[in-house]
Amino acid sequence: VEVTHVALPTGKVPPGRPIRVVHISDLHCEGRPRLERSLPDLIAAERPDAIIFTGDAMNTPAGVPVFRD
């Protein structure tokens, strides 16, 4: 798991109220869990306003239950 913080300044968001976005990608779940169970706590610790998932959820159909969990 890699957590990277990036600030993207814009005049469209009022100063003093940043919007926190968590972007999740490339889980590539397998039939057995690896680091997936740590994700909910890691994400919650970031206190996001939005969560975006952009794909590569699983490698095989056996990864579906792990991804759903």
PQR file with spaces between the fields and no chain letter, atoms N, CA, C, O and H, PARSE charges and radii, in Angstrom:
ATOM       1  N    VAL     1       0.852   -1.172    0.000 -0.4000 1.5000
ATOM       2  CA   VAL     1       0.000    0.000    0.000 -0.0000 2.0000
ATOM       3  C    VAL     1       0.892    1.227    0.000  0.5500 1.7000
ATOM       4  O    VAL     1       1.862    1.315    0.752 -0.5500 1.4000
ATOM       5  N    GLU     2       0.544    2.168   -0.856 -0.4000 1.5000
ATOM       6  CA   GLU     2       1.298    3.422   -0.932 -0.0000 2.0000
ATOM       7  C    GLU     2       0.337    4.583   -0.721  0.5500 1.7000
ATOM       8  O    GLU     2      -0.676    4.688   -1.411 -0.5500 1.4000
ATOM       9  H    GLU     2      -0.244    2.097   -1.467  0.4000 1.0000
ATOM      10  N    VAL     3       0.651    5.450    0.227 -0.4000 1.5000
ATOM      11  CA   VAL     3      -0.139    6.659    0.466 -0.0000 2.0000
ATOM      12  C    VAL     3       0.721    7.851    0.070  0.5500 1.7000
ATOM      13  O    VAL     3       1.815    8.048    0.600 -0.5500 1.4000
ATOM      14  H    VAL     3       1.475    5.365    0.788  0.4000 1.0000
ATOM      15  N    THR     4       0.214    8.638   -0.864 -0.4000 1.5000
ATOM      16  CA   THR     4       0.910    9.822   -1.343 -0.0000 2.0000
ATOM      17  C    THR     4      -0.018   11.016   -1.199  0.5500 1.7000
ATOM      18  O    THR     4      -1.188   10.944   -1.573 -0.5500 1.4000
ATOM      19  H    THR     4      -0.674    8.478   -1.294  0.4000 1.0000
ATOM      20  N    HIS     5       0.493   12.104   -0.663 -0.4000 1.5000
ATOM      21  CA   HIS     5      -0.303   13.324   -0.527 -0.0000 2.0000
ATOM      22  C    HIS     5       0.156   14.329   -1.586  0.5500 1.7000
ATOM      23  O    HIS     5       1.350   14.598   -1.724 -0.5500 1.4000
ATOM      24  H    HIS     5       1.444   12.163   -0.360  0.4000 1.0000
ATOM      25  N    VAL     6      -0.804   14.879   -2.327 -0.4000 1.5000
ATOM      26  CA   VAL     6      -0.520   15.851   -3.372 -0.0000 2.0000
ATOM      27  C    VAL     6      -1.472   17.019   -3.191  0.5500 1.7000
ATOM      28  O    VAL     6      -2.682   16.820   -3.090 -0.5500 1.4000
ATOM      29  H    VAL     6      -1.774   14.661   -2.214  0.4000 1.0000
ATOM      30  N    ALA     7      -0.951   18.214   -3.149 -0.4000 1.5000
ATOM      31  CA   ALA     7      -1.784   19.419   -3.066 -0.0000 2.0000
ATOM      32  C    ALA     7      -1.961   19.986   -4.475  0.5500 1.7000
ATOM      33  O    ALA     7      -0.990   20.176   -5.207 -0.5500 1.4000
ATOM      34  H    ALA     7       0.032   18.376   -3.231  0.4000 1.0000
ATOM      35  N    LEU     8      -3.204   20.250   -4.838 -0.4000 1.5000
ATOM      36  CA   LEU     8      -3.514   20.838   -6.140 -0.0000 2.0000
ATOM      37  C    LEU     8      -4.248   22.155   -5.908  0.5500 1.7000
ATOM      38  O    LEU     8      -5.477   22.172   -5.840 -0.5500 1.4000
ATOM      39  H    LEU     8      -3.993   20.096   -4.244  0.4000 1.0000
ATOM      40  N    PRO     9      -3.515   23.248   -5.788 -0.5600 1.5000
ATOM      41  CA   PRO     9      -4.157   24.536   -5.525  0.2800 2.0000
ATOM      42  C    PRO     9      -5.066   24.954   -6.685  0.5500 1.7000
ATOM      43  O    PRO     9      -4.742   24.762   -7.857 -0.5500 1.4000
ATOM      44  N    THR    10      -6.202   25.525   -6.321 -0.4000 1.5000
ATOM      45  CA   THR    10      -7.140   26.024   -7.320 -0.0000 2.0000
ATOM      46  C    THR    10      -7.960   27.159   -6.720  0.5500 1.7000
ATOM      47  O    THR    10      -8.233   27.171   -5.520 -0.5500 1.4000
ATOM      48  H    THR    10      -6.465   25.681   -5.369  0.4000 1.0000
ATOM      49  N    GLY    11      -8.338   28.086   -7.537 -0.4000 1.5000
ATOM      50  CA   GLY    11      -9.189   29.176   -7.093 -0.0000 2.0000
ATOM      51  C    GLY    11     -10.650   28.764   -6.964  0.5500 1.7000
ATOM      52  O    GLY    11     -11.479   29.565   -6.534 -0.5500 1.4000
ATOM      53  H    GLY    11      -8.117   28.077   -8.512  0.4000 1.0000
ATOM      54  N    LYS    12     -10.975   27.537   -7.327 -0.4000 1.5000
ATOM      55  CA   LYS    12     -12.355   27.065   -7.292 -0.0000 2.0000
ATOM      56  C    LYS    12     -12.772   26.539   -5.925  0.5500 1.7000
ATOM      57  O    LYS    12     -13.956   26.299   -5.689 -0.5500 1.4000
ATOM      58  H    LYS    12     -10.301   26.886   -7.677  0.4000 1.0000
ATOM      59  N    VAL    13     -11.809   26.358   -5.022 -0.4000 1.5000
ATOM      60  CA   VAL    13     -12.101   25.878   -3.676 -0.0000 2.0000
ATOM      61  C    VAL    13     -11.760   26.999   -2.698  0.5500 1.7000
ATOM      62  O    VAL    13     -10.659   27.547   -2.747 -0.5500 1.4000
ATOM      63  H    VAL    13     -10.847   26.552   -5.214  0.4000 1.0000
ATOM      64  N    PRO    14     -12.688   27.343   -1.814 -0.5600 1.5000
ATOM      65  CA   PRO    14     -12.402   28.429   -0.868  0.2800 2.0000
ATOM      66  C    PRO    14     -11.172   28.130   -0.011  0.5500 1.7000
ATOM      67  O    PRO    14     -10.965   26.988    0.400 -0.5500 1.4000
ATOM      68  N    PRO    15     -10.358   29.152    0.259 -0.5600 1.5000
ATOM      69  CA   PRO    15      -9.188   28.941    1.110  0.2800 2.0000
ATOM      70  C    PRO    15      -9.614   28.471    2.504  0.5500 1.7000
ATOM      71  O    PRO    15     -10.675   28.849    3.001 -0.5500 1.4000
ATOM      72  N    GLY    16      -8.788   27.660    3.112 -0.4000 1.5000
ATOM      73  CA   GLY    16      -9.080   27.196    4.453 -0.0000 2.0000
ATOM      74  C    GLY    16      -9.979   25.973    4.517  0.5500 1.7000
ATOM      75  O    GLY    16     -10.204   25.444    5.606 -0.5500 1.4000
ATOM      76  H    GLY    16      -7.926   27.353    2.708  0.4000 1.0000
ATOM      77  N    ARG    17     -10.496   25.507    3.397 -0.4000 1.5000
ATOM      78  CA   ARG    17     -11.354   24.313    3.382 -0.0000 2.0000
ATOM      79  C    ARG    17     -10.932   23.398    2.242  0.5500 1.7000
ATOM      80  O    ARG    17     -11.602   23.323    1.212 -0.5500 1.4000
ATOM      81  H    ARG    17     -10.313   25.936    2.513  0.4000 1.0000
ATOM      82  N    PRO    18      -9.812   22.704    2.435 -0.5600 1.5000
ATOM      83  CA   PRO    18      -9.374   21.803    1.365  0.2800 2.0000
ATOM      84  C    PRO    18     -10.348   20.644    1.188  0.5500 1.7000
ATOM      85  O    PRO    18     -11.044   20.249    2.124 -0.5500 1.4000
ATOM      86  N    ILE    19     -10.383   20.121    0.000 -0.4000 1.5000
ATOM      87  CA   ILE    19     -11.171   18.928   -0.305 -0.0000 2.0000
ATOM      88  C    ILE    19     -10.190   17.760   -0.351  0.5500 1.7000
ATOM      89  O    ILE    19      -9.200   17.792   -1.082 -0.5500 1.4000
ATOM      90  H    ILE    19      -9.817   20.442   -0.760  0.4000 1.0000
ATOM      91  N    ARG    20     -10.477   16.746    0.431 -0.4000 1.5000
ATOM      92  CA   ARG    20      -9.600   15.574    0.490 -0.0000 2.0000
ATOM      93  C    ARG    20     -10.209   14.452   -0.341  0.5500 1.7000
ATOM      94  O    ARG    20     -11.342   14.031   -0.107 -0.5500 1.4000
ATOM      95  H    ARG    20     -11.282   16.721    1.025  0.4000 1.0000
ATOM      96  N    VAL    21      -9.440   13.977   -1.311 -0.4000 1.5000
ATOM      97  CA   VAL    21      -9.882   12.914   -2.205 -0.0000 2.0000
ATOM      98  C    VAL    21      -8.942   11.720   -2.037  0.5500 1.7000
ATOM      99  O    VAL    21      -7.721   11.872   -2.078 -0.5500 1.4000
ATOM     100  H    VAL    21      -8.520   14.318   -1.500  0.4000 1.0000
ATOM     101  N    VAL    22      -9.514   10.548   -1.849 -0.4000 1.5000
ATOM     102  CA   VAL    22      -8.727    9.312   -1.832 -0.0000 2.0000
ATOM     103  C    VAL    22      -8.935    8.623   -3.176  0.5500 1.7000
ATOM     104  O    VAL    22     -10.066    8.375   -3.596 -0.5500 1.4000
ATOM     105  H    VAL    22     -10.506   10.425   -1.816  0.4000 1.0000
ATOM     106  N    HIS    23      -7.844    8.325   -3.830 -0.4000 1.5000
ATOM     107  CA   HIS    23      -7.884    7.647   -5.121 -0.0000 2.0000
ATOM     108  C    HIS    23      -7.340    6.233   -4.916  0.5500 1.7000
ATOM     109  O    HIS    23      -6.206    6.060   -4.470 -0.5500 1.4000
ATOM     110  H    HIS    23      -6.926    8.527   -3.489  0.4000 1.0000
ATOM     111  N    ILE    24      -8.146    5.228   -5.242 -0.4000 1.5000
ATOM     112  CA   ILE    24      -7.749    3.825   -5.113 -0.0000 2.0000
ATOM     113  C    ILE    24      -7.676    3.243   -6.520  0.5500 1.7000
ATOM     114  O    ILE    24      -8.558    3.468   -7.349 -0.5500 1.4000
ATOM     115  H    ILE    24      -9.067    5.368   -5.605  0.4000 1.0000
ATOM     116  N    SER    25      -6.606    2.490   -6.773 -0.4000 1.5000
ATOM     117  CA   SER    25      -6.437    1.911   -8.099 -0.0000 2.0000
ATOM     118  C    SER    25      -5.557    0.681   -8.015  0.5500 1.7000
ATOM     119  O    SER    25      -4.754    0.535   -7.093 -0.5500 1.4000
ATOM     120  H    SER    25      -5.890    2.308   -6.100  0.4000 1.0000
ATOM     121  N    ASP    26      -5.717   -0.198   -8.985 -0.4000 1.5000
ATOM     122  CA   ASP    26      -4.813   -1.340   -9.170 -0.0000 2.0000
ATOM     123  C    ASP    26      -4.753   -2.280   -7.970  0.5500 1.7000
ATOM     124  O    ASP    26      -3.664   -2.650   -7.532 -0.5500 1.4000
ATOM     125  H    ASP    26      -6.369   -0.079   -9.734  0.4000 1.0000
ATOM     126  N    LEU    27      -5.896   -2.666   -7.439 -0.4000 1.5000
ATOM     127  CA   LEU    27      -5.903   -3.624   -6.333 -0.0000 2.0000
ATOM     128  C    LEU    27      -5.479   -5.017   -6.786  0.5500 1.7000
ATOM     129  O    LEU    27      -4.778   -5.717   -6.056 -0.5500 1.4000
ATOM     130  H    LEU    27      -6.781   -2.366   -7.795  0.4000 1.0000
ATOM     131  N    HIS    28      -5.895   -5.424   -7.976 -0.4000 1.5000
ATOM     132  CA   HIS    28      -5.539   -6.734   -8.522 -0.0000 2.0000
ATOM     133  C    HIS    28      -5.781   -7.849   -7.501  0.5500 1.7000
ATOM     134  O    HIS    28      -4.888   -8.657   -7.241 -0.5500 1.4000
ATOM     135  H    HIS    28      -6.464   -4.855   -8.569  0.4000 1.0000
ATOM     136  N    CYS    29      -6.969   -7.896   -6.930 -0.4000 1.5000
ATOM     137  CA   CYS    29      -7.303   -8.886   -5.902 -0.0000 2.0000
ATOM     138  C    CYS    29      -7.168  -10.303   -6.442  0.5500 1.7000
ATOM     139  O    CYS    29      -7.478  -10.585   -7.599 -0.5500 1.4000
ATOM     140  H    CYS    29      -7.694   -7.240   -7.141  0.4000 1.0000
ATOM     141  N    GLU    30      -6.702  -11.174   -5.576 -0.4000 1.5000
ATOM     142  CA   GLU    30      -6.561  -12.599   -5.864 -0.0000 2.0000
ATOM     143  C    GLU    30      -7.554  -13.361   -4.989  0.5500 1.7000
ATOM     144  O    GLU    30      -8.353  -12.743   -4.285 -0.5500 1.4000
ATOM     145  H    GLU    30      -6.451  -10.945   -4.636  0.4000 1.0000
ATOM     146  N    GLY    31      -7.516  -14.663   -5.022 -0.4000 1.5000
ATOM     147  CA   GLY    31      -8.414  -15.486   -4.224 -0.0000 2.0000
ATOM     148  C    GLY    31      -8.167  -15.390   -2.728  0.5500 1.7000
ATOM     149  O    GLY    31      -9.072  -15.643   -1.933 -0.5500 1.4000
ATOM     150  H    GLY    31      -6.867  -15.165   -5.594  0.4000 1.0000
ATOM     151  N    ARG    32      -6.957  -15.028   -2.338 -0.4000 1.5000
ATOM     152  CA   ARG    32      -6.609  -14.845   -0.927 -0.0000 2.0000
ATOM     153  C    ARG    32      -6.325  -13.378   -0.666  0.5500 1.7000
ATOM     154  O    ARG    32      -5.636  -12.742   -1.464 -0.5500 1.4000
ATOM     155  H    ARG    32      -6.222  -14.823   -2.984  0.4000 1.0000
ATOM     156  N    PRO    33      -6.838  -12.812    0.436 -0.5600 1.5000
ATOM     157  CA   PRO    33      -6.539  -11.411    0.742  0.2800 2.0000
ATOM     158  C    PRO    33      -5.043  -11.197    0.983  0.5500 1.7000
ATOM     159  O    PRO    33      -4.345  -12.067    1.503 -0.5500 1.4000
ATOM     160  N    ARG    34      -4.587  -10.034    0.595 -0.4000 1.5000
ATOM     161  CA   ARG    34      -3.207   -9.629    0.866 -0.0000 2.0000
ATOM     162  C    ARG    34      -3.275   -8.399    1.752  0.5500 1.7000
ATOM     163  O    ARG    34      -3.364   -8.532    2.972 -0.5500 1.4000
ATOM     164  H    ARG    34      -5.154   -9.327    0.172  0.4000 1.0000
ATOM     165  N    LEU    35      -3.238   -7.231    1.185 -0.4000 1.5000
ATOM     166  CA   LEU    35      -3.297   -5.996    1.969 -0.0000 2.0000
ATOM     167  C    LEU    35      -4.694   -5.372    1.969  0.5500 1.7000
ATOM     168  O    LEU    35      -4.900   -4.326    2.584 -0.5500 1.4000
ATOM     169  H    LEU    35      -3.166   -7.123    0.194  0.4000 1.0000
ATOM     170  N    GLU    36      -5.645   -5.996    1.292 -0.4000 1.5000
ATOM     171  CA   GLU    36      -6.974   -5.391    1.115 -0.0000 2.0000
ATOM     172  C    GLU    36      -7.664   -5.081    2.442  0.5500 1.7000
ATOM     173  O    GLU    36      -8.381   -4.085    2.551 -0.5500 1.4000
ATOM     174  H    GLU    36      -5.477   -6.846    0.792  0.4000 1.0000
ATOM     175  N    ARG    37      -7.455   -5.917    3.435 -0.4000 1.5000
ATOM     176  CA   ARG    37      -8.145   -5.709    4.716 -0.0000 2.0000
ATOM     177  C    ARG    37      -7.645   -4.472    5.454  0.5500 1.7000
ATOM     178  O    ARG    37      -8.335   -3.967    6.339 -0.5500 1.4000
ATOM     179  H    ARG    37      -6.874   -6.725    3.346  0.4000 1.0000
ATOM     180  N    SER    38      -6.473   -3.981    5.113 -0.4000 1.5000
ATOM     181  CA   SER    38      -5.945   -2.776    5.760 -0.0000 2.0000
ATOM     182  C    SER    38      -6.508   -1.494    5.138  0.5500 1.7000
ATOM     183  O    SER    38      -6.387   -0.420    5.726 -0.5500 1.4000
ATOM     184  H    SER    38      -5.912   -4.392    4.394  0.4000 1.0000
ATOM     185  N    LEU    39      -7.116   -1.598    3.964 -0.4000 1.5000
ATOM     186  CA   LEU    39      -7.574   -0.400    3.250 -0.0000 2.0000
ATOM     187  C    LEU    39      -8.638    0.418    3.978  0.5500 1.7000
ATOM     188  O    LEU    39      -8.506    1.641    4.032 -0.5500 1.4000
ATOM     189  H    LEU    39      -7.214   -2.472    3.486  0.4000 1.0000
ATOM     190  N    PRO    40      -9.682   -0.187    4.541 -0.5600 1.5000
ATOM     191  CA   PRO    40     -10.692    0.662    5.194  0.2800 2.0000
ATOM     192  C    PRO    40     -10.118    1.570    6.283  0.5500 1.7000
ATOM     193  O    PRO    40     -10.496    2.738    6.371 -0.5500 1.4000
ATOM     194  N    ASP    41      -9.213    1.050    7.109 -0.4000 1.5000
ATOM     195  CA   ASP    41      -8.627    1.887    8.163 -0.0000 2.0000
ATOM     196  C    ASP    41      -7.699    2.953    7.596  0.5500 1.7000
ATOM     197  O    ASP    41      -7.695    4.091    8.065 -0.5500 1.4000
ATOM     198  H    ASP    41      -8.905    0.101    7.038  0.4000 1.0000
ATOM     199  N    LEU    42      -6.912    2.585    6.588 -0.4000 1.5000
ATOM     200  CA   LEU    42      -6.028    3.572    5.958 -0.0000 2.0000
ATOM     201  C    LEU    42      -6.824    4.699    5.317  0.5500 1.7000
ATOM     202  O    LEU    42      -6.464    5.870    5.435 -0.5500 1.4000
ATOM     203  H    LEU    42      -6.915    1.660    6.207  0.4000 1.0000
ATOM     204  N    ILE    43      -7.908    4.337    4.638 -0.4000 1.5000
ATOM     205  CA   ILE    43      -8.749    5.346    3.985 -0.0000 2.0000
ATOM     206  C    ILE    43      -9.436    6.227    5.020  0.5500 1.7000
ATOM     207  O    ILE    43      -9.463    7.449    4.875 -0.5500 1.4000
ATOM     208  H    ILE    43      -8.200    3.386    4.542  0.4000 1.0000
ATOM     209  N    ALA    44      -9.984    5.623    6.050 -0.4000 1.5000
ATOM     210  CA   ALA    44     -10.669    6.403    7.096 -0.0000 2.0000
ATOM     211  C    ALA    44      -9.712    7.378    7.767  0.5500 1.7000
ATOM     212  O    ALA    44     -10.114    8.487    8.119 -0.5500 1.4000
ATOM     213  H    ALA    44      -9.962    4.630    6.168  0.4000 1.0000
ATOM     214  N    ALA    45      -8.459    6.988    7.949 -0.4000 1.5000
ATOM     215  CA   ALA    45      -7.471    7.862    8.584 -0.0000 2.0000
ATOM     216  C    ALA    45      -7.216    9.127    7.777  0.5500 1.7000
ATOM     217  O    ALA    45      -6.802   10.145    8.331 -0.5500 1.4000
ATOM     218  H    ALA    45      -8.133    6.087    7.662  0.4000 1.0000
ATOM     219  N    GLU    46      -7.458    9.070    6.484 -0.4000 1.5000
ATOM     220  CA   GLU    46      -7.267   10.246    5.620 -0.0000 2.0000
ATOM     221  C    GLU    46      -8.445   11.216    5.684  0.5500 1.7000
ATOM     222  O    GLU    46      -8.339   12.352    5.221 -0.5500 1.4000
ATOM     223  H    GLU    46      -7.795    8.242    6.033  0.4000 1.0000
ATOM     224  N    ARG    47      -9.546   10.782    6.244 -0.4000 1.5000
ATOM     225  CA   ARG    47     -10.754   11.603    6.379 -0.0000 2.0000
ATOM     226  C    ARG    47     -11.175   12.231    5.042  0.5500 1.7000
ATOM     227  O    ARG    47     -11.273   13.453    4.932 -0.5500 1.4000
ATOM     228  H    ARG    47      -9.633    9.859    6.620  0.4000 1.0000
ATOM     229  N    PRO    48     -11.423   11.394    4.033 -0.5600 1.5000
ATOM     230  CA   PRO    48     -11.720   11.922    2.698  0.2800 2.0000
ATOM     231  C    PRO    48     -13.119   12.510    2.573  0.5500 1.7000
ATOM     232  O    PRO    48     -14.057   12.093    3.253 -0.5500 1.4000
ATOM     233  N    ASP    49     -13.229   13.481    1.692 -0.4000 1.5000
ATOM     234  CA   ASP    49     -14.532   14.017    1.283 -0.0000 2.0000
ATOM     235  C    ASP    49     -15.098   13.185    0.141  0.5500 1.7000
ATOM     236  O    ASP    49     -16.311   13.140   -0.062 -0.5500 1.4000
ATOM     237  H    ASP    49     -12.468   13.820    1.140  0.4000 1.0000
ATOM     238  N    ALA    50     -14.215   12.528   -0.602 -0.4000 1.5000
ATOM     239  CA   ALA    50     -14.629   11.685   -1.732 -0.0000 2.0000
ATOM     240  C    ALA    50     -13.625   10.555   -1.884  0.5500 1.7000
ATOM     241  O    ALA    50     -12.439   10.711   -1.597 -0.5500 1.4000
ATOM     242  H    ALA    50     -13.229   12.564   -0.437  0.4000 1.0000
ATOM     243  N    ILE    51     -14.129    9.408   -2.343 -0.4000 1.5000
ATOM     244  CA   ILE    51     -13.285    8.253   -2.632 -0.0000 2.0000
ATOM     245  C    ILE    51     -13.520    7.878   -4.088  0.5500 1.7000
ATOM     246  O    ILE    51     -14.660    7.711   -4.521 -0.5500 1.4000
ATOM     247  H    ILE    51     -15.093    9.281   -2.576  0.4000 1.0000
ATOM     248  N    ILE    52     -12.438    7.749   -4.833 -0.4000 1.5000
ATOM     249  CA   ILE    52     -12.518    7.429   -6.255 -0.0000 2.0000
ATOM     250  C    ILE    52     -11.773    6.116   -6.500  0.5500 1.7000
ATOM     251  O    ILE    52     -10.620    5.968   -6.095 -0.5500 1.4000
ATOM     252  H    ILE    52     -11.512    7.885   -4.481  0.4000 1.0000
ATOM     253  N    PHE    53     -12.430    5.173   -7.158 -0.4000 1.5000
ATOM     254  CA   PHE    53     -11.789    3.912   -7.523 -0.0000 2.0000
ATOM     255  C    PHE    53     -11.729    3.851   -9.041  0.5500 1.7000
ATOM     256  O    PHE    53     -12.750    3.988   -9.715 -0.5500 1.4000
ATOM     257  H    PHE    53     -13.366    5.293   -7.487  0.4000 1.0000
ATOM     258  N    THR    54     -10.524    3.643   -9.582 -0.4000 1.5000
ATOM     259  CA   THR    54     -10.377    3.699  -11.037 -0.0000 2.0000
ATOM     260  C    THR    54      -9.951    2.393  -11.690  0.5500 1.7000
ATOM     261  O    THR    54      -9.406    2.399  -12.793 -0.5500 1.4000
ATOM     262  H    THR    54      -9.694    3.532   -9.035  0.4000 1.0000
ATOM     263  N    GLY    55     -10.191    1.293  -11.030 -0.4000 1.5000
ATOM     264  CA   GLY    55     -10.083    0.058  -11.775 -0.0000 2.0000
ATOM     265  C    GLY    55      -8.980   -0.896  -11.411  0.5500 1.7000
ATOM     266  O    GLY    55      -8.233   -0.701  -10.453 -0.5500 1.4000
ATOM     267  H    GLY    55     -10.635    1.287  -10.133  0.4000 1.0000
ATOM     268  N    ASP    56      -8.906   -1.947  -12.219 -0.4000 1.5000
ATOM     269  CA   ASP    56      -8.045   -3.101  -11.983 -0.0000 2.0000
ATOM     270  C    ASP    56      -8.356   -3.691  -10.618  0.5500 1.7000
ATOM     271  O    ASP    56      -7.490   -3.765   -9.746 -0.5500 1.4000
ATOM     272  H    ASP    56      -9.514   -2.105  -12.998  0.4000 1.0000
ATOM     273  N    ALA    57      -9.602   -4.109  -10.445 -0.4000 1.5000
ATOM     274  CA   ALA    57     -10.086   -4.622   -9.166 -0.0000 2.0000
ATOM     275  C    ALA    57      -9.549   -6.013   -8.859  0.5500 1.7000
ATOM     276  O    ALA    57      -9.168   -6.289   -7.721 -0.5500 1.4000
ATOM     277  H    ALA    57     -10.305   -4.050  -11.153  0.4000 1.0000
ATOM     278  N    MET    58      -9.515   -6.891   -9.854 -0.4000 1.5000
ATOM     279  CA   MET    58      -9.097   -8.267   -9.584 -0.0000 2.0000
ATOM     280  C    MET    58      -8.371   -8.845  -10.789  0.5500 1.7000
ATOM     281  O    MET    58      -8.507   -8.370  -11.917 -0.5500 1.4000
ATOM     282  H    MET    58      -9.824   -6.667  -10.778  0.4000 1.0000
ATOM     283  N    ASN    59      -7.603   -9.874  -10.514 -0.4000 1.5000
ATOM     284  CA   ASN    59      -6.878  -10.561  -11.586 -0.0000 2.0000
ATOM     285  C    ASN    59      -7.664  -11.722  -12.158  0.5500 1.7000
ATOM     286  O    ASN    59      -7.568  -12.015  -13.350 -0.5500 1.4000
ATOM     287  H    ASN    59      -7.492  -10.260   -9.598  0.4000 1.0000
ATOM     288  N    THR    60      -8.447  -12.390  -11.309 -0.4000 1.5000
ATOM     289  CA   THR    60      -9.217  -13.543  -11.739 -0.0000 2.0000
ATOM     290  C    THR    60     -10.580  -13.512  -11.044  0.5500 1.7000
ATOM     291  O    THR    60     -10.753  -12.769  -10.078 -0.5500 1.4000
ATOM     292  H    THR    60      -8.525  -12.152  -10.341  0.4000 1.0000
ATOM     293  N    PRO    61     -11.539  -14.293  -11.508 -0.5600 1.5000
ATOM     294  CA   PRO    61     -12.829  -14.345  -10.826  0.2800 2.0000
ATOM     295  C    PRO    61     -12.720  -14.733   -9.349  0.5500 1.7000
ATOM     296  O    PRO    61     -13.589  -14.374   -8.554 -0.5500 1.4000
ATOM     297  N    ALA    62     -11.670  -15.458   -8.974 -0.4000 1.5000
ATOM     298  CA   ALA    62     -11.486  -15.834   -7.561 -0.0000 2.0000
ATOM     299  C    ALA    62     -11.275  -14.610   -6.681  0.5500 1.7000
ATOM     300  O    ALA    62     -11.458  -14.691   -5.467 -0.5500 1.4000
ATOM     301  H    ALA    62     -10.964  -15.749   -9.620  0.4000 1.0000
ATOM     302  N    GLY    63     -10.896  -13.489   -7.261 -0.4000 1.5000
ATOM     303  CA   GLY    63     -10.679  -12.262   -6.497 -0.0000 2.0000
ATOM     304  C    GLY    63     -11.934  -11.480   -6.201  0.5500 1.7000
ATOM     305  O    GLY    63     -11.884  -10.514   -5.439 -0.5500 1.4000
ATOM     306  H    GLY    63     -10.747  -13.423   -8.247  0.4000 1.0000
ATOM     307  N    VAL    64     -13.073  -11.866   -6.783 -0.4000 1.5000
ATOM     308  CA   VAL    64     -14.329  -11.127   -6.563 -0.0000 2.0000
ATOM     309  C    VAL    64     -14.707  -11.060   -5.083  0.5500 1.7000
ATOM     310  O    VAL    64     -14.980   -9.961   -4.599 -0.5500 1.4000
ATOM     311  H    VAL    64     -13.113  -12.650   -7.402  0.4000 1.0000
ATOM     312  N    PRO    65     -14.740  -12.167   -4.336 -0.5600 1.5000
ATOM     313  CA   PRO    65     -15.113  -12.067   -2.917  0.2800 2.0000
ATOM     314  C    PRO    65     -14.159  -11.174   -2.106  0.5500 1.7000
ATOM     315  O    PRO    65     -14.598  -10.459   -1.206 -0.5500 1.4000
ATOM     316  N    VAL    66     -12.885  -11.216   -2.419 -0.4000 1.5000
ATOM     317  CA   VAL    66     -11.915  -10.380   -1.705 -0.0000 2.0000
ATOM     318  C    VAL    66     -12.193   -8.914   -2.013  0.5500 1.7000
ATOM     319  O    VAL    66     -12.167   -8.073   -1.114 -0.5500 1.4000
ATOM     320  H    VAL    66     -12.529  -11.797   -3.150  0.4000 1.0000
ATOM     321  N    PHE    67     -12.457   -8.610   -3.271 -0.4000 1.5000
ATOM     322  CA   PHE    67     -12.755   -7.231   -3.652 -0.0000 2.0000
ATOM     323  C    PHE    67     -14.041   -6.749   -2.975  0.5500 1.7000
ATOM     324  O    PHE    67     -14.085   -5.621   -2.483 -0.5500 1.4000
ATOM     325  H    PHE    67     -12.478   -9.293   -4.001  0.4000 1.0000
ATOM     326  N    ARG    68     -15.055   -7.554   -2.942 -0.4000 1.5000
ATOM     327  CA   ARG    68     -16.324   -7.170   -2.311 -0.0000 2.0000
ATOM     328  C    ARG    68     -16.151   -6.887   -0.828  0.5500 1.7000
ATOM     329  O    ARG    68     -16.710   -5.926   -0.298 -0.5500 1.4000
ATOM     330  H    ARG    68     -15.019   -8.470   -3.341  0.4000 1.0000
ATOM     331  N    ASP    69     -15.372   -7.732   -0.165 -0.4000 1.5000
ATOM     332  CA   ASP    69     -15.126   -7.509    1.271 -0.0000 2.0000
ATOM     333  C    ASP    69     -14.452   -6.199    1.511  0.5500 1.7000
ATOM     334  O    ASP    69     -14.170   -5.851    2.658 -0.5500 1.4000
ATOM     335  H    ASP    69     -14.918   -8.512   -0.595  0.4000 1.0000
